[in-house]
Amino acid sequence: MEEPKSKAKRGAKTAAAAQEDKITLLPLLELHDFPNHPFKVRDDEAMQETTESIRQYGVLVPAIVRPREDGGYEIIAGHRRRHGSELAGLSAMPCIVRQMDDDTATILMVDSNIQRENILPSERAQAYKMKLEAIKRQGQRRDLTSGQVVQKLSVQEVADGSGEGYKTVQRFIRLNKLTPPLMQMVDDGKLKTTPAVELSYLTPEEQEDFLSYMESEGCTP
């Protein structure tokens, strides 16, 4: 038979979890973007479909937000739903308010968006980098003295949460070293990932020179 204290403790945890995930209707004006949010919100065909769905049925999946020090709430997951609600003429949307630190919020933000379709390479690269830095800051590997081991295990953790392989995630993170013009070429499909990763090891000046050469010769590696 379960001890009364254990039962009470379990009940308290269940009640706390239920209270934490309580759905609240919040004004759109109080919902603010996540800092350096890597996933762009586009007014494309998918957004038109989202807006029409919200117009007919409302927001079916609540956004996840956290309180801001300056007032209002910071969106962890739900930027597209917020924009769709605005386009649909709504003034508020359902949200789940959670208290969480910056690193936990960053990891949840990335995990909530990374499985979406039509994510640009630059968005994926920035998202993986943000999650990697958050994981390392959390100090989950402080018992290990080797910086290389810490980096490798942290990248593996990013890969485990993304559904992609270690090497793939590592290459995407490396793309953050590209200059903006070269990264734009990757997004536009004019430069493949493999040569782009190789170019990322050049200095910014060398990358600019290489871009000038490609433009003058009308070719890409």
Buried (B, 14 or more C-beta within 10 A) or exposed (E): EEEEEEEEEEEEEEEEEEEEEEEEEBEEEEBBEBEEBBBEBEEEEBBEEBBEBBBEEEBEEBBBBBEEEEEBBBBBBBBBBBBBBBBBEBEBBBBBBBEBEEBBBBBBBBBBBBEEEEBBBBBBBBBBBBBBBBBBEBEBBEEEEEEEEBBBBBBBBBBEBBEBEBEBBBBBBBBBBBBEEBBBBBBEEEBEBEEBBEBBEBEEEEBBEBBEEBEEEEEEE
